[in-house]
Amino acid sequence: MIPALVAIAALLLPLPFLGVAPNRLLPGEGVTAIAALGPWVALPVALLALGAWRRLPGWVGAASAGLAALALLGLAGMAAGERLADLAPAARASFGAGFWVAMVGALALVAMRGAWMGVAVAAGAVLLLAGGWLDQLSLVVEGRARAEALRGAVLTHLALAGAALGLALLVAVPLAWAGFRQPRLGAALGAALAGVQVVPAIALFALLIPLLAALLRAVPALRDLGLGAVGWLPAVLATAAYLALPLWRSVSGGLASADPAAVQAAEAMGMTEGRILAEVRLPLALPVFAGGLRVAVVQAIGLVTLGGLVGAGGLGALVFEGLAQFATDLMLLGALPILLLALAADTLARAAETRLGRPA
């Protein structure tokens, strides 16, 4: 109920639903939802109200919430086209605060109704985009102008996140096993990995540059391998350092969660320590490990954004380029795919975690 009330208030109160500016850099003039949509504003308001009405069947409420989100998007595109019809070609129409508040409220309703409706809303948004309904919105204009760069940035972002996650796994899993075998060592490792978390991320990314530069001067052969003090290497190393703790904790917790009776039974059967690890401890630890892996995957997608500051590229490069140019649309062009990738990764990881037997 509360998300619907917030969304309806954003549409009816004098908040800017759209911002119309003479170009992509100058601030725009705010247009309220009532002024931009006219009587059409009643459509998302009614759908939001239906989506929050608990007495309706579940599927009706879910469909209403999803249609409300799509109506907001489609009507914003329609209103943008009408507002720009008589303006210069450089004019831009962007989403205003009222739109974002209303959309967050609508999507909160969608999330409360189940993941399947979120997929339906995403498919509907793609259809609106393909059908040209959103062509006049500045975010879409920016995206089409940078389509090739955006595709490359997404692939680079995923590659950086995957490399950091792989490196963190290579470090965290052996350390967790060593700490499990020797509790005193495990306590020291946990303290060291936790200490990394208190270092600000930007500071760690920046600190690695002079350290790597010194290493490359000391060992010039590393340059022949394509390694550099700026670029992908500091981004992957810094991100992996932050991912090591949740992975280490999940592996350690999973190993410790094995039923002692099952371990004793395996020992009584004459199993070696390696077989006990592979056939008893690891299968029992998988649900716990999946939870830590989910946290690490989402964290990796977010943290490698800072790689844009050290020349690693990815979607972070678009975000920081937009910040440098005071171009909100360019910032959103980088930030929104990061959000979508993180949500998709979290959803898939939750499904895997649940399948392995641990409720998400």
Contacts in CASP RR format, 6 or more apart in sequence:
PFRMAT RR
TARGET T0000
AUTHOR 0000-0000-0000
METHOD contacts of the structure
MODEL  1
MIPALVAIAALLLPLPFLGVAPNRLLPGEGVTAIAALGPWVALPVALLAL
GAWRRLPGWVGAASAGLAALALLGLAGMAAGERLADLAPAARASFGAGFW
VAMVGALALVAMRGAWMGVAVAAGAVLLLAGGWLDQLSLVVEGRARAEAL
RGAVLTHLALAGAALGLALLVAVPLAWAGFRQPRLGAALGAALAGVQVVP
AIALFALLIPLLAALLRAVPALRDLGLGAVGWLPAVLATAAYLALPLWRS
VSGGLASADPAAVQAAEAMGMTEGRILAEVRLPLALPVFAGGLRVAVVQA
IGLVTLGGLVGAGGLGALVFEGLAQFATDLMLLGALPILLLALAADTLAR
AAETRLGRPA
1 52 0 8 1.000
1 54 0 8 1.000
3 52 0 8 1.000
3 104 0 8 1.000
3 105 0 8 1.000
3 106 0 8 1.000
3 108 0 8 1.000
3 109 0 8 1.000
3 112 0 8 1.000
4 48 0 8 1.000
4 49 0 8 1.000
4 51 0 8 1.000
4 52 0 8 1.000
4 105 0 8 1.000
4 109 0 8 1.000
5 52 0 8 1.000
6 101 0 8 1.000
6 104 0 8 1.000
6 105 0 8 1.000
7 44 0 8 1.000
7 48 0 8 1.000
7 68 0 8 1.000
7 101 0 8 1.000
7 102 0 8 1.000
7 103 0 8 1.000
7 104 0 8 1.000
7 105 0 8 1.000
7 106 0 8 1.000
7 109 0 8 1.000
8 45 0 8 1.000
8 48 0 8 1.000
8 49 0 8 1.000
8 102 0 8 1.000
10 33 0 8 1.000
10 97 0 8 1.000
10 98 0 8 1.000
10 99 0 8 1.000
10 101 0 8 1.000
10 102 0 8 1.000
11 17 0 8 1.000
11 33 0 8 1.000
11 34 0 8 1.000
11 41 0 8 1.000
11 44 0 8 1.000
11 45 0 8 1.000
11 98 0 8 1.000
11 102 0 8 1.000
12 33 0 8 1.000
12 34 0 8 1.000
12 41 0 8 1.000
12 45 0 8 1.000
14 32 0 8 1.000
15 32 0 8 1.000
15 33 0 8 1.000
15 96 0 8 1.000
15 97 0 8 1.000
15 98 0 8 1.000
15 101 0 8 1.000
16 30 0 8 1.000
16 31 0 8 1.000
16 32 0 8 1.000
16 96 0 8 1.000
16 97 0 8 1.000
16 98 0 8 1.000
17 30 0 8 1.000
17 31 0 8 1.000
17 32 0 8 1.000
17 33 0 8 1.000
17 35 0 8 1.000
17 36 0 8 1.000
17 37 0 8 1.000
17 76 0 8 1.000
17 79 0 8 1.000
17 95 0 8 1.000
17 96 0 8 1.000
17 98 0 8 1.000
17 99 0 8 1.000
17 102 0 8 1.000
18 30 0 8 1.000
18 31 0 8 1.000
18 36 0 8 1.000
18 76 0 8 1.000
18 79 0 8 1.000
18 80 0 8 1.000
18 83 0 8 1.000
18 93 0 8 1.000
18 94 0 8 1.000
18 95 0 8 1.000
18 96 0 8 1.000
18 99 0 8 1.000
19 28 0 8 1.000
19 29 0 8 1.000
19 30 0 8 1.000
19 31 0 8 1.000
19 93 0 8 1.000
19 94 0 8 1.000
19 95 0 8 1.000
19 96 0 8 1.000
20 28 0 8 1.000
20 29 0 8 1.000
20 30 0 8 1.000
20 31 0 8 1.000
20 83 0 8 1.000
20 84 0 8 1.000
20 87 0 8 1.000
20 91 0 8 1.000
20 92 0 8 1.000
20 93 0 8 1.000
21 27 0 8 1.000
21 28 0 8 1.000
21 29 0 8 1.000
21 91 0 8 1.000
21 92 0 8 1.000
21 93 0 8 1.000
21 94 0 8 1.000
21 138 0 8 1.000
22 28 0 8 1.000
22 87 0 8 1.000
22 88 0 8 1.000
22 90 0 8 1.000
22 91 0 8 1.000
22 92 0 8 1.000
23 90 0 8 1.000
23 91 0 8 1.000
23 92 0 8 1.000
24 90 0 8 1.000
24 92 0 8 1.000
24 138 0 8 1.000
24 142 0 8 1.000
24 327 0 8 1.000
24 329 0 8 1.000
25 325 0 8 1.000
25 326 0 8 1.000
25 327 0 8 1.000
28 94 0 8 1.000
30 96 0 8 1.000
31 79 0 8 1.000
31 83 0 8 1.000
33 41 0 8 1.000
33 98 0 8 1.000
33 99 0 8 1.000
33 102 0 8 1.000
34 41 0 8 1.000
36 76 0 8 1.000
36 79 0 8 1.000
36 83 0 8 1.000
37 75 0 8 1.000
37 79 0 8 1.000
40 75 0 8 1.000
40 78 0 8 1.000
41 75 0 8 1.000
43 71 0 8 1.000
43 75 0 8 1.000
44 68 0 8 1.000
44 71 0 8 1.000
44 72 0 8 1.000
44 75 0 8 1.000
44 102 0 8 1.000
44 106 0 8 1.000
47 64 0 8 1.000
47 65 0 8 1.000
47 66 0 8 1.000
47 67 0 8 1.000
47 68 0 8 1.000
47 71 0 8 1.000
48 64 0 8 1.000
48 65 0 8 1.000
48 68 0 8 1.000
48 105 0 8 1.000
48 106 0 8 1.000
48 109 0 8 1.000
50 56 0 8 1.000
50 60 0 8 1.000
50 61 0 8 1.000
50 64 0 8 1.000
51 60 0 8 1.000
51 61 0 8 1.000
51 62 0 8 1.000
51 64 0 8 1.000
51 65 0 8 1.000
51 68 0 8 1.000
51 109 0 8 1.000
52 65 0 8 1.000
52 109 0 8 1.000
53 61 0 8 1.000
56 64 0 8 1.000
58 113 0 8 1.000
61 113 0 8 1.000
62 110 0 8 1.000
62 113 0 8 1.000
62 114 0 8 1.000
62 117 0 8 1.000
63 117 0 8 1.000
65 106 0 8 1.000
65 109 0 8 1.000
65 110 0 8 1.000
65 112 0 8 1.000
65 113 0 8 1.000
65 117 0 8 1.000
66 106 0 8 1.000
66 109 0 8 1.000
66 110 0 8 1.000
66 113 0 8 1.000
66 117 0 8 1.000
66 118 0 8 1.000
66 120 0 8 1.000
66 121 0 8 1.000
68 106 0 8 1.000
68 109 0 8 1.000
69 103 0 8 1.000
69 106 0 8 1.000
69 107 0 8 1.000
69 110 0 8 1.000
69 121 0 8 1.000
70 121 0 8 1.000
70 124 0 8 1.000
70 125 0 8 1.000
70 128 0 8 1.000
72 99 0 8 1.000
72 102 0 8 1.000
72 103 0 8 1.000
72 106 0 8 1.000
73 103 0 8 1.000
73 125 0 8 1.000
73 128 0 8 1.000
73 133 0 8 1.000
73 134 0 8 1.000
74 128 0 8 1.000
74 133 0 8 1.000
74 134 0 8 1.000
76 95 0 8 1.000
76 99 0 8 1.000
76 134 0 8 1.000
76 137 0 8 1.000
77 93 0 8 1.000
77 133 0 8 1.000
77 134 0 8 1.000
77 135 0 8 1.000
77 136 0 8 1.000
77 137 0 8 1.000
78 133 0 8 1.000
79 93 0 8 1.000
80 93 0 8 1.000
80 136 0 8 1.000
80 137 0 8 1.000
81 93 0 8 1.000
81 136 0 8 1.000
83 93 0 8 1.000
84 91 0 8 1.000
84 92 0 8 1.000
84 93 0 8 1.000
84 136 0 8 1.000
92 138 0 8 1.000
92 141 0 8 1.000
92 329 0 8 1.000
93 136 0 8 1.000
93 137 0 8 1.000
93 138 0 8 1.000
94 137 0 8 1.000
94 138 0 8 1.000
94 139 0 8 1.000
94 328 0 8 1.000
94 329 0 8 1.000
95 137 0 8 1.000
95 139 0 8 1.000
107 121 0 8 1.000
110 117 0 8 1.000
110 118 0 8 1.000
110 121 0 8 1.000
111 118 0 8 1.000
115 347 0 8 1.000
128 134 0 8 1.000
129 140 0 8 1.000
134 140 0 8 1.000
135 141 0 8 1.000
138 329 0 8 1.000
139 329 0 8 1.000
139 332 0 8 1.000
139 333 0 8 1.000
139 336 0 8 1.000
141 329 0 8 1.000
142 327 0 8 1.000
142 329 0 8 1.000
142 330 0 8 1.000
142 333 0 8 1.000
143 150 0 8 1.000
143 333 0 8 1.000
146 318 0 8 1.000
146 330 0 8 1.000
146 333 0 8 1.000
149 318 0 8 1.000
150 318 0 8 1.000
150 333 0 8 1.000
150 334 0 8 1.000
150 337 0 8 1.000
152 314 0 8 1.000
153 313 0 8 1.000
153 314 0 8 1.000
153 315 0 8 1.000
153 316 0 8 1.000
153 317 0 8 1.000
153 318 0 8 1.000
153 334 0 8 1.000
153 337 0 8 1.000
154 314 0 8 1.000
154 315 0 8 1.000
154 337 0 8 1.000
154 341 0 8 1.000
156 312 0 8 1.000
156 313 0 8 1.000
156 314 0 8 1.000
156 315 0 8 1.000
157 301 0 8 1.000
157 304 0 8 1.000
157 305 0 8 1.000
157 313 0 8 1.000
157 314 0 8 1.000
157 315 0 8 1.000
157 316 0 8 1.000
157 337 0 8 1.000
157 338 0 8 1.000
157 341 0 8 1.000
158 341 0 8 1.000
160 232 0 8 1.000
160 235 0 8 1.000
160 236 0 8 1.000
160 239 0 8 1.000
160 304 0 8 1.000
160 307 0 8 1.000
160 312 0 8 1.000
160 313 0 8 1.000
160 314 0 8 1.000
161 239 0 8 1.000
161 297 0 8 1.000
161 300 0 8 1.000
161 301 0 8 1.000
161 302 0 8 1.000
161 304 0 8 1.000
162 300 0 8 1.000
163 232 0 8 1.000
163 236 0 8 1.000
164 235 0 8 1.000
164 236 0 8 1.000
164 237 0 8 1.000
164 239 0 8 1.000
164 240 0 8 1.000
164 243 0 8 1.000
164 300 0 8 1.000
164 303 0 8 1.000
164 304 0 8 1.000
165 240 0 8 1.000
165 243 0 8 1.000
165 296 0 8 1.000
165 297 0 8 1.000
165 300 0 8 1.000
166 240 0 8 1.000
167 236 0 8 1.000
167 237 0 8 1.000
167 240 0 8 1.000
168 239 0 8 1.000
168 240 0 8 1.000
168 241 0 8 1.000
168 243 0 8 1.000
168 244 0 8 1.000
168 247 0 8 1.000
168 296 0 8 1.000
168 300 0 8 1.000
169 247 0 8 1.000
171 240 0 8 1.000
171 244 0 8 1.000
172 243 0 8 1.000
172 244 0 8 1.000
172 245 0 8 1.000
172 247 0 8 1.000
172 248 0 8 1.000
172 251 0 8 1.000
173 247 0 8 1.000
173 251 0 8 1.000
175 186 0 8 1.000
175 189 0 8 1.000
175 193 0 8 1.000
175 244 0 8 1.000
175 248 0 8 1.000
176 247 0 8 1.000
176 248 0 8 1.000
176 251 0 8 1.000
176 252 0 8 1.000
176 255 0 8 1.000
177 251 0 8 1.000
177 255 0 8 1.000
178 185 0 8 1.000
178 186 0 8 1.000
178 189 0 8 1.000
179 185 0 8 1.000
179 186 0 8 1.000
179 189 0 8 1.000
179 252 0 8 1.000
180 186 0 8 1.000
180 252 0 8 1.000
180 255 0 8 1.000
180 256 0 8 1.000
186 252 0 8 1.000
189 248 0 8 1.000
190 245 0 8 1.000
190 248 0 8 1.000
190 249 0 8 1.000
193 244 0 8 1.000
193 245 0 8 1.000
193 248 0 8 1.000
194 245 0 8 1.000
196 204 0 8 1.000
196 241 0 8 1.000
196 242 0 8 1.000
196 244 0 8 1.000
196 245 0 8 1.000
197 242 0 8 1.000
197 245 0 8 1.000
199 207 0 8 1.000
201 238 0 8 1.000
201 242 0 8 1.000
201 303 0 8 1.000
201 306 0 8 1.000
202 306 0 8 1.000
202 309 0 8 1.000
204 238 0 8 1.000
204 241 0 8 1.000
204 242 0 8 1.000
205 234 0 8 1.000
205 235 0 8 1.000
205 238 0 8 1.000
205 306 0 8 1.000
205 307 0 8 1.000
205 309 0 8 1.000
205 310 0 8 1.000
206 309 0 8 1.000
206 310 0 8 1.000
208 234 0 8 1.000
208 237 0 8 1.000
208 238 0 8 1.000
208 310 0 8 1.000
209 229 0 8 1.000
209 230 0 8 1.000
209 234 0 8 1.000
209 310 0 8 1.000
210 229 0 8 1.000
212 227 0 8 1.000
212 228 0 8 1.000
212 229 0 8 1.000
212 233 0 8 1.000
212 234 0 8 1.000
212 237 0 8 1.000
213 229 0 8 1.000
215 222 0 8 1.000
216 222 0 8 1.000
216 223 0 8 1.000
216 227 0 8 1.000
216 228 0 8 1.000
216 229 0 8 1.000
222 228 0 8 1.000
227 233 0 8 1.000
230 310 0 8 1.000
230 311 0 8 1.000
231 307 0 8 1.000
231 310 0 8 1.000
231 311 0 8 1.000
231 312 0 8 1.000
231 313 0 8 1.000
232 312 0 8 1.000
232 313 0 8 1.000
234 307 0 8 1.000
234 310 0 8 1.000
234 312 0 8 1.000
235 304 0 8 1.000
235 306 0 8 1.000
235 307 0 8 1.000
235 308 0 8 1.000
235 310 0 8 1.000
235 311 0 8 1.000
235 312 0 8 1.000
236 304 0 8 1.000
236 312 0 8 1.000
238 303 0 8 1.000
238 306 0 8 1.000
239 300 0 8 1.000
239 303 0 8 1.000
239 304 0 8 1.000
242 299 0 8 1.000
242 303 0 8 1.000
243 296 0 8 1.000
243 299 0 8 1.000
243 300 0 8 1.000
243 303 0 8 1.000
246 292 0 8 1.000
246 295 0 8 1.000
246 296 0 8 1.000
246 299 0 8 1.000
247 292 0 8 1.000
247 293 0 8 1.000
247 296 0 8 1.000
249 292 0 8 1.000
250 288 0 8 1.000
250 289 0 8 1.000
250 290 0 8 1.000
250 291 0 8 1.000
250 292 0 8 1.000
250 293 0 8 1.000
250 295 0 8 1.000
251 285 0 8 1.000
251 289 0 8 1.000
253 285 0 8 1.000
253 288 0 8 1.000
254 281 0 8 1.000
254 284 0 8 1.000
254 285 0 8 1.000
254 288 0 8 1.000
254 289 0 8 1.000
255 281 0 8 1.000
255 285 0 8 1.000
257 284 0 8 1.000
257 285 0 8 1.000
257 288 0 8 1.000
258 280 0 8 1.000
258 281 0 8 1.000
258 284 0 8 1.000
258 285 0 8 1.000
259 284 0 8 1.000
262 280 0 8 1.000
262 284 0 8 1.000
263 276 0 8 1.000
263 280 0 8 1.000
263 281 0 8 1.000
266 275 0 8 1.000
266 276 0 8 1.000
266 279 0 8 1.000
266 280 0 8 1.000
267 276 0 8 1.000
271 279 0 8 1.000
271 280 0 8 1.000
286 356 0 8 1.000
287 353 0 8 1.000
287 356 0 8 1.000
287 357 0 8 1.000
287 358 0 8 1.000
288 358 0 8 1.000
290 349 0 8 1.000
290 352 0 8 1.000
290 353 0 8 1.000
290 356 0 8 1.000
290 358 0 8 1.000
291 349 0 8 1.000
291 353 0 8 1.000
291 358 0 8 1.000
291 360 0 8 1.000
293 349 0 8 1.000
294 345 0 8 1.000
294 346 0 8 1.000
294 349 0 8 1.000
294 350 0 8 1.000
294 352 0 8 1.000
294 353 0 8 1.000
294 360 0 8 1.000
297 345 0 8 1.000
297 346 0 8 1.000
297 349 0 8 1.000
298 342 0 8 1.000
298 345 0 8 1.000
298 346 0 8 1.000
298 349 0 8 1.000
301 338 0 8 1.000
301 341 0 8 1.000
301 342 0 8 1.000
301 345 0 8 1.000
302 338 0 8 1.000
302 342 0 8 1.000
304 312 0 8 1.000
304 314 0 8 1.000
304 316 0 8 1.000
305 314 0 8 1.000
305 315 0 8 1.000
305 316 0 8 1.000
305 319 0 8 1.000
305 338 0 8 1.000
306 316 0 8 1.000
307 313 0 8 1.000
307 314 0 8 1.000
307 316 0 8 1.000
307 317 0 8 1.000
308 314 0 8 1.000
308 316 0 8 1.000
308 317 0 8 1.000
308 319 0 8 1.000
308 320 0 8 1.000
309 320 0 8 1.000
311 317 0 8 1.000
315 334 0 8 1.000
315 335 0 8 1.000
315 337 0 8 1.000
315 338 0 8 1.000
316 334 0 8 1.000
316 338 0 8 1.000
318 330 0 8 1.000
318 331 0 8 1.000
318 333 0 8 1.000
318 334 0 8 1.000
319 331 0 8 1.000
319 334 0 8 1.000
319 335 0 8 1.000
319 338 0 8 1.000
321 327 0 8 1.000
321 330 0 8 1.000
322 328 0 8 1.000
322 330 0 8 1.000
322 331 0 8 1.000
323 331 0 8 1.000
350 360 0 8 1.000
353 360 0 8 1.000
354 360 0 8 1.000
END
